[in-house]
């Protein structure tokens, strides 16, 4: 499979992310650059606080704050004006 711009960012919840990453490499043909047990780039103290701060500013949220399927951290997903999805991770 050839990607149109040779770049793709994906977040997939998995109980065994290392095994799933290998499947994406072997079966789908993706090159996996990195995997993380707990995301860190957009980690905030409180996902709910971020949601409550940005919602009144007209930010479109795709998902309200929820606990990750693995537990241990919370996530909320927003959509920017160009339709890109963005997630914040952190405490409740």
KAPE-V673682 format. One record per residue. N is the residue number from 1. OMEGA is omega in whole degrees, -180 to 180 (999 if undefined). Layout:
# KAPE-V673682
N_OMEGA ; N_OMEGA
This chain:
# KAPE-V673682
1_178 ; 2_177 ; 3_-176 ; 4_-180 ; 5_178 ; 6_180 ; 7_180 ; 8_175 ; 9_-176 ; 10_170 ; 11_-179 ; 12_176 ; 13_-179 ; 14_174 ; 15_179 ; 16_-174 ; 17_180 ; 18_178 ; 19_-179 ; 20_178 ; 21_177 ; 22_178 ; 23_179 ; 24_178 ; 25_-174 ; 26_-173 ; 27_-176 ; 28_179 ; 29_178 ; 30_172 ; 31_-179 ; 32_-179 ; 33_-180 ; 34_174 ; 35_179 ; 36_175 ; 37_176 ; 38_-179 ; 39_-178 ; 40_-174 ; 41_-178 ; 42_-179 ; 43_-179 ; 44_-179 ; 45_-178 ; 46_178 ; 47_180 ; 48_177 ; 49_178 ; 50_178 ; 51_-178 ; 52_178 ; 53_-174 ; 54_-178 ; 55_179 ; 56_178 ; 57_178 ; 58_179 ; 59_180 ; 60_178 ; 61_177 ; 62_180 ; 63_174 ; 64_-179 ; 65_176 ; 66_175 ; 67_-180 ; 68_179 ; 69_180 ; 70_-177 ; 71_176 ; 72_176 ; 73_-178 ; 74_-179 ; 75_170 ; 76_-175 ; 77_177 ; 78_177 ; 79_180 ; 80_-177 ; 81_178 ; 82_178 ; 83_179 ; 84_177 ; 85_-179 ; 86_-178 ; 87_169 ; 88_179 ; 89_176 ; 90_177 ; 91_-178 ; 92_999
